[in-house]
Amino acid sequence: MIGQASIGVFDSGVGGLSVLRAIRAQLPDVPVTYLGDQGHVPYGPRPLEEVRDFSEEITRFLLSRGAKLIVVACNTASAAALEHLRRTFPDVPFVGMEPAVKPAAEQTKSGVVGVLATPATFQGVLYASVVERFAQGVTVLQDTCPGLVGQIEKGALEAPETESILRAALMPMLEKHIDTVVLGCTHYPFVIPLIERIAGENVRVIDPAPAVARQTGRLFVSRGLRPPARANESVTVYTTAAADSMKNLLPLLLGEPGAVRELRWVQGRLTE
């Protein structure tokens, strides 16, 4: 039994708040430390080695703040760093993001599914492996939605530019009769209402956050972890950019306000 514990969650920016929101619903009594690396957002176009280095340092920081389980709430970081993190921290349980190609392939009626994700996710071995294992006989269409992460980081969930980005991604897919859209970036669930309006009621949108939250809950319990008897703060939020940019988005994206603390990158290390 490891005993009292909290959960660490990180992403390149605000996208992981979609996962944090689901974890809060699943484990409301467990304190969570969230780190949004907004100083480096977006991770998608960055080299995988760079994302791996960021992820390792962020993990060290979260562990130093008492986290006993780490959720890599970022598809790009999962693709670039998840296996490296498990090797580097063998005693720490990790939950990562995997594009939900398997349920999409199992449930599609048209045999055509669309995946929206970042370039790094599409380049990763994890994505290639999932498609190879589970999407045989299914046509998988891909789009990187350039600029969409930036729009969501600004909270521009309904802006004309956001809609234009999504239309450019979805319309060619709809012409090829997709009936399922897989969200392969944790930022994208925040624009599900817009995706549904564009794609129509006959297209299913798969948000991976609830499944990730359930896996987090299972792992938390199976490892003998339990929340502290008294937690001063249920959610602690850090950002590597200006605190106000994250703080203003918490009510919109997380559904609850909160204090945000600033961190800085200094020679590859995080410091308050």
NUMIGU-937817 format. One record per residue (C-alpha): chain; residue in one letter; z, x, y negated. Coordinates in Angstrom, 3 decimals, padded with zeros to 6 digits. Layout:
NUMIGU-937817
+-------+------+----------+----------+----------+
| romar | vose |       c3 |       c1 |       c2 |
+-------+------+----------+----------+----------+
|     A |    A |        Z |        X |        Y |
...
+-------+------+----------+----------+----------+
//
This chain:
NUMIGU-937817
+-------+------+----------+----------+----------+
| romar | vose |       c3 |       c1 |       c2 |
+-------+------+----------+----------+----------+
|     A |    M |  000.000 |  000.000 |  000.000 |
|     A |    I | -001.051 |  001.468 | -003.331 |
|     A |    G |  000.928 | -001.050 | -005.374 |
|     A |    Q |  000.616 | -002.083 | -008.992 |
|     A |    A | -002.794 | -001.530 | -010.495 |
|     A |    S | -005.360 | -002.448 | -013.086 |
|     A |    I | -009.157 | -002.525 | -012.957 |
|     A |    G | -011.520 | -000.337 | -014.967 |
|     A |    V | -014.924 | -001.722 | -015.955 |
|     A |    F | -017.690 |  000.104 | -017.819 |
|     A |    D | -021.216 | -000.382 | -019.102 |
|     A |    S | -023.551 |  001.205 | -021.627 |
|     A |    G | -022.588 | -001.512 | -024.118 |
|     A |    V | -021.668 | -005.184 | -024.160 |
|     A |    G | -023.659 | -006.113 | -021.027 |
|     A |    G | -020.734 | -005.499 | -018.691 |
|     A |    L | -018.816 | -008.228 | -020.523 |
|     A |    S | -020.821 | -010.668 | -018.378 |
|     A |    V | -019.188 | -009.075 | -015.334 |
|     A |    L | -015.786 | -008.829 | -017.035 |
|     A |    R | -015.970 | -012.555 | -017.841 |
|     A |    A | -016.517 | -013.316 | -014.141 |
|     A |    I | -013.699 | -010.953 | -013.099 |
|     A |    R | -011.338 | -012.656 | -015.542 |
|     A |    A | -012.156 | -016.006 | -013.912 |
|     A |    Q | -011.636 | -014.543 | -010.430 |
|     A |    L | -008.526 | -012.414 | -011.166 |
|     A |    P | -006.890 | -013.829 | -014.314 |
|     A |    D | -003.571 | -012.017 | -013.774 |
|     A |    V | -005.003 | -008.535 | -013.294 |
|     A |    P | -005.148 | -006.295 | -016.399 |
|     A |    V | -008.596 | -004.848 | -017.083 |
|     A |    T | -009.660 | -001.863 | -019.180 |
|     A |    Y | -013.252 | -002.199 | -020.385 |
|     A |    L | -015.308 |  000.643 | -021.849 |
|     A |    G | -018.638 |  000.006 | -023.555 |
|     A |    D | -020.494 |  003.256 | -024.221 |
|     A |    Q | -022.261 |  001.842 | -027.278 |
|     A |    G | -022.692 |  005.339 | -028.681 |
|     A |    H | -025.282 |  005.912 | -025.943 |
|     A |    V | -026.736 |  002.415 | -025.472 |
|     A |    P | -029.197 |  001.731 | -023.934 |
|     A |    Y | -028.867 |  003.757 | -020.733 |
|     A |    G | -032.143 |  002.390 | -019.343 |
|     A |    P | -034.591 |  004.934 | -020.864 |
|     A |    R | -032.251 |  007.936 | -020.383 |
|     A |    P | -032.640 |  010.542 | -017.603 |
|     A |    L | -030.626 |  009.626 | -014.507 |
|     A |    E | -028.726 |  012.946 | -014.636 |
|     A |    E | -027.500 |  012.188 | -018.153 |
|     A |    V | -026.314 |  008.704 | -017.143 |
|     A |    R | -024.539 |  010.240 | -014.146 |
|     A |    D | -022.642 |  012.652 | -016.422 |
|     A |    F | -021.623 |  009.830 | -018.774 |
|     A |    S | -020.456 |  007.754 | -015.811 |
|     A |    E | -018.328 |  010.534 | -014.364 |
|     A |    E | -016.506 |  011.175 | -017.645 |
|     A |    I | -015.990 |  007.448 | -018.278 |
|     A |    T | -014.537 |  007.082 | -014.777 |
|     A |    R | -012.101 |  009.939 | -015.463 |
|     A |    F | -011.042 |  008.226 | -018.681 |
|     A |    L | -010.467 |  004.849 | -017.007 |
|     A |    L | -008.457 |  006.461 | -014.206 |
|     A |    S | -006.331 |  008.234 | -016.829 |
|     A |    R | -005.560 |  004.786 | -018.268 |
|     A |    G | -004.184 |  003.522 | -014.965 |
|     A |    A | -007.236 |  001.951 | -013.337 |
|     A |    K | -007.125 |  002.037 | -009.536 |
|     A |    L | -010.469 |  000.299 | -008.953 |
|     A |    I | -013.646 |  000.925 | -010.951 |
|     A |    V | -016.424 | -001.602 | -011.519 |
|     A |    V | -019.688 |  000.027 | -012.602 |
|     A |    A | -020.867 | -003.058 | -014.516 |
|     A |    C | -024.238 | -001.540 | -015.325 |
|     A |    N | -027.326 | -001.593 | -013.115 |
|     A |    T | -028.656 |  001.639 | -014.620 |
|     A |    A | -025.369 |  003.510 | -014.081 |
|     A |    S | -025.101 |  002.107 | -010.546 |
|     A |    A | -028.609 |  003.331 | -009.752 |
|     A |    A | -027.985 |  006.744 | -011.311 |
|     A |    A | -024.375 |  007.466 | -010.454 |
|     A |    L | -022.685 |  005.171 | -007.931 |
|     A |    E | -023.101 |  007.440 | -004.891 |
|     A |    H | -022.184 |  010.487 | -006.995 |
|     A |    L | -019.011 |  008.759 | -008.208 |
|     A |    R | -017.986 |  007.818 | -004.677 |
|     A |    R | -018.400 |  011.446 | -003.586 |
|     A |    T | -016.584 |  012.818 | -006.654 |
|     A |    F | -013.666 |  010.358 | -006.445 |
|     A |    P | -013.356 |  009.676 | -002.686 |
|     A |    D | -009.981 |  007.910 | -002.982 |
|     A |    V | -011.149 |  005.457 | -005.639 |
|     A |    P | -012.789 |  002.150 | -004.663 |
|     A |    F | -015.963 |  001.410 | -006.645 |
|     A |    V | -017.935 | -001.795 | -007.073 |
|     A |    G | -021.478 | -001.386 | -008.360 |
|     A |    M | -024.434 | -003.514 | -009.309 |
|     A |    E | -027.342 | -004.097 | -006.942 |
|     A |    P | -030.382 | -006.146 | -008.013 |
|     A |    A | -030.112 | -009.491 | -006.184 |
|     A |    V | -033.494 | -009.151 | -004.498 |
|     A |    K | -032.110 | -010.167 | -001.102 |
|     A |    P | -030.982 | -013.724 | -002.040 |
|     A |    A | -034.141 | -014.143 | -004.123 |
|     A |    A | -036.354 | -013.180 | -001.164 |
|     A |    E | -034.395 | -015.440 |  001.174 |
|     A |    Q | -034.604 | -018.492 | -001.069 |
|     A |    T | -038.053 | -018.276 | -002.663 |
|     A |    K | -040.469 | -021.050 | -001.689 |
|     A |    S | -043.506 | -019.634 | -003.488 |
|     A |    G | -043.062 | -016.138 | -002.057 |
|     A |    V | -043.126 | -014.650 | -005.575 |
|     A |    V | -040.014 | -013.478 | -007.440 |
|     A |    G | -039.567 | -011.744 | -010.789 |
|     A |    V | -037.093 | -008.971 | -011.562 |
|     A |    L | -036.022 | -008.123 | -015.103 |
|     A |    A | -034.353 | -004.709 | -015.335 |
|     A |    T | -034.360 | -001.373 | -017.165 |
|     A |    P | -036.740 |  001.507 | -016.354 |
|     A |    A | -033.933 |  003.562 | -014.802 |
|     A |    T | -033.007 |  000.723 | -012.440 |
|     A |    F | -036.603 |  000.393 | -011.254 |
|     A |    Q | -036.832 |  004.182 | -010.791 |
|     A |    G | -033.618 |  004.378 | -008.761 |
|     A |    V | -033.469 |  004.781 | -005.004 |
|     A |    L | -031.113 |  001.802 | -004.759 |
|     A |    Y | -033.703 | -000.644 | -006.088 |
|     A |    A | -036.485 |  000.791 | -003.896 |
|     A |    S | -034.214 |  000.535 | -000.863 |
|     A |    V | -033.293 | -003.089 | -001.573 |
|     A |    V | -036.942 | -004.104 | -001.995 |
|     A |    E | -037.969 | -002.248 |  001.167 |
|     A |    R | -035.179 | -003.765 |  003.261 |
|     A |    F | -035.156 | -007.340 |  002.039 |
|     A |    A | -038.445 | -008.215 |  000.321 |
|     A |    Q | -040.953 | -007.756 |  003.119 |
|     A |    G | -043.637 | -010.428 |  002.785 |
|     A |    V | -042.481 | -011.348 | -000.746 |
|     A |    T | -044.336 | -010.427 | -003.931 |
|     A |    V | -041.907 | -008.808 | -006.393 |
|     A |    L | -043.016 | -008.712 | -010.035 |
|     A |    Q | -041.182 | -006.428 | -012.479 |
|     A |    D | -040.668 | -006.164 | -016.220 |
|     A |    T | -038.455 | -003.847 | -018.281 |
|     A |    C | -038.138 | -006.239 | -021.283 |
|     A |    P | -038.327 | -003.468 | -023.926 |
|     A |    G | -035.950 | -004.149 | -026.799 |
|     A |    L | -033.963 | -006.914 | -025.093 |
|     A |    V | -030.774 | -004.863 | -024.625 |
|     A |    G | -030.816 | -004.017 | -028.350 |
|     A |    Q | -031.132 | -007.683 | -029.290 |
|     A |    I | -028.183 | -008.629 | -027.093 |
|     A |    E | -026.107 | -005.743 | -028.490 |
|     A |    K | -026.606 | -007.365 | -031.915 |
|     A |    G | -025.609 | -010.794 | -030.594 |
|     A |    A | -029.124 | -012.099 | -031.336 |
|     A |    L | -029.184 | -014.296 | -028.244 |
|     A |    E | -031.425 | -017.011 | -029.697 |
|     A |    A | -033.442 | -015.001 | -032.221 |
|     A |    P | -037.257 | -015.379 | -032.361 |
|     A |    E | -037.657 | -011.688 | -031.458 |
|     A |    T | -035.475 | -012.167 | -028.366 |
|     A |    E | -037.574 | -015.143 | -027.318 |
|     A |    S | -040.797 | -013.153 | -027.863 |
|     A |    I | -039.545 | -010.335 | -025.611 |
|     A |    L | -038.672 | -012.790 | -022.857 |
|     A |    R | -041.920 | -014.722 | -023.172 |
|     A |    A | -043.899 | -011.486 | -022.892 |
|     A |    A | -042.026 | -010.687 | -019.673 |
|     A |    L | -041.946 | -014.139 | -018.093 |
|     A |    M | -045.286 | -015.759 | -018.909 |
|     A |    P | -047.402 | -013.380 | -016.759 |
|     A |    M | -044.908 | -013.907 | -013.925 |
|     A |    L | -045.044 | -017.690 | -014.290 |
|     A |    E | -048.832 | -017.544 | -014.116 |
|     A |    K | -048.391 | -015.919 | -010.697 |
|     A |    H | -046.031 | -018.720 | -009.602 |
|     A |    I | -042.606 | -017.085 | -009.506 |
|     A |    D | -039.861 | -019.541 | -008.597 |
|     A |    T | -036.935 | -017.084 | -008.916 |
|     A |    V | -035.875 | -014.610 | -011.616 |
|     A |    V | -033.469 | -011.804 | -010.723 |
|     A |    L | -031.426 | -010.384 | -013.608 |
|     A |    G | -031.224 | -006.646 | -012.907 |
|     A |    C | -029.305 | -005.735 | -016.074 |
|     A |    T | -025.803 | -006.940 | -016.956 |
|     A |    H | -026.897 | -007.655 | -020.538 |
|     A |    Y | -029.423 | -010.264 | -019.446 |
|     A |    P | -027.074 | -013.088 | -018.284 |
|     A |    F | -026.239 | -013.696 | -021.946 |
|     A |    V | -029.781 | -014.994 | -022.487 |
|     A |    I | -029.916 | -017.218 | -019.380 |
|     A |    P | -030.236 | -020.402 | -021.502 |
|     A |    L | -033.299 | -018.902 | -023.219 |
|     A |    I | -034.782 | -017.732 | -019.907 |
|     A |    E | -034.299 | -021.204 | -018.437 |
|     A |    R | -036.009 | -022.843 | -021.387 |
|     A |    I | -039.022 | -020.549 | -021.069 |
|     A |    A | -039.243 | -020.580 | -017.270 |
|     A |    G | -038.530 | -024.282 | -016.756 |
|     A |    E | -036.264 | -026.186 | -014.418 |
|     A |    N | -038.174 | -025.234 | -011.250 |
|     A |    V | -037.374 | -021.519 | -011.612 |
|     A |    R | -034.004 | -020.308 | -010.350 |
|     A |    V | -032.210 | -017.584 | -012.316 |
|     A |    I | -029.865 | -015.308 | -010.344 |
|     A |    D | -026.874 | -013.904 | -012.240 |
|     A |    P | -025.135 | -011.236 | -010.098 |
|     A |    A | -021.823 | -011.320 | -012.018 |
|     A |    P | -019.996 | -013.968 | -009.895 |
|     A |    A | -020.819 | -012.112 | -006.645 |
|     A |    V | -019.612 | -008.819 | -008.166 |
|     A |    A | -016.369 | -010.497 | -009.267 |
|     A |    R | -015.802 | -011.878 | -005.756 |
|     A |    Q | -016.361 | -008.430 | -004.227 |
|     A |    T | -013.961 | -006.938 | -006.783 |
|     A |    G | -011.330 | -009.496 | -005.778 |
|     A |    R | -011.807 | -008.797 | -002.060 |
|     A |    L | -011.546 | -005.038 | -002.579 |
|     A |    F | -008.505 | -005.372 | -004.852 |
|     A |    V | -006.632 | -007.344 | -002.189 |
|     A |    S | -007.816 | -005.324 |  000.820 |
|     A |    R | -006.652 | -002.073 | -000.807 |
|     A |    G | -003.154 | -003.476 | -001.197 |
|     A |    L | -003.399 | -003.526 | -004.979 |
|     A |    R | -001.493 | -005.977 | -007.140 |
|     A |    P | -001.193 | -006.547 | -010.885 |
|     A |    P |  001.837 | -005.099 | -012.714 |
|     A |    A |  004.788 | -007.483 | -012.977 |
|     A |    R |  004.452 | -007.329 | -016.752 |
|     A |    A |  001.182 | -006.473 | -018.423 |
|     A |    N |  001.260 | -005.866 | -022.172 |
|     A |    E | -002.436 | -006.687 | -022.594 |
|     A |    S | -004.619 | -008.524 | -020.112 |
|     A |    V | -007.811 | -006.931 | -021.466 |
|     A |    T | -008.045 | -003.573 | -023.237 |
|     A |    V | -011.448 | -002.826 | -024.755 |
|     A |    Y | -012.838 |  000.559 | -025.809 |
|     A |    T | -016.143 |  001.410 | -027.443 |
|     A |    T | -017.782 |  004.725 | -028.303 |
|     A |    A | -019.254 |  003.193 | -031.491 |
|     A |    A | -017.668 |  001.370 | -034.428 |
|     A |    A | -014.970 | -001.018 | -033.180 |
|     A |    D | -016.162 | -003.907 | -035.344 |
|     A |    S | -019.533 | -004.075 | -033.602 |
|     A |    M | -017.815 | -004.803 | -030.279 |
|     A |    K | -014.941 | -006.844 | -031.709 |
|     A |    N | -017.263 | -009.328 | -033.430 |
|     A |    L | -019.091 | -009.999 | -030.174 |
|     A |    L | -016.066 | -010.581 | -027.913 |
|     A |    P | -015.618 | -014.304 | -028.730 |
|     A |    L | -019.355 | -014.920 | -028.243 |
|     A |    L | -019.891 | -012.881 | -025.079 |
|     A |    L | -016.473 | -012.756 | -023.389 |
|     A |    G | -015.164 | -016.097 | -024.585 |
|     A |    E | -011.951 | -014.609 | -025.949 |
|     A |    P | -011.089 | -012.389 | -028.928 |
|     A |    G | -009.399 | -009.037 | -028.555 |
|     A |    A | -008.552 | -005.718 | -030.132 |
|     A |    V | -011.085 | -002.933 | -029.718 |
|     A |    R | -010.243 |  000.772 | -029.743 |
|     A |    E | -012.675 |  003.519 | -030.703 |
|     A |    L | -013.466 |  006.588 | -028.626 |
|     A |    R | -015.623 |  009.573 | -029.492 |
|     A |    W | -017.738 |  011.872 | -027.368 |
|     A |    V | -016.852 |  015.518 | -028.083 |
|     A |    Q | -018.735 |  018.142 | -026.050 |
|     A |    G | -019.213 |  015.752 | -023.154 |
|     A |    R | -015.621 |  014.503 | -023.119 |
|     A |    L | -014.118 |  011.237 | -024.352 |
|     A |    T | -011.335 |  011.408 | -026.911 |
|     A |    E | -009.427 |  008.828 | -028.966 |
+-------+------+----------+----------+----------+
//
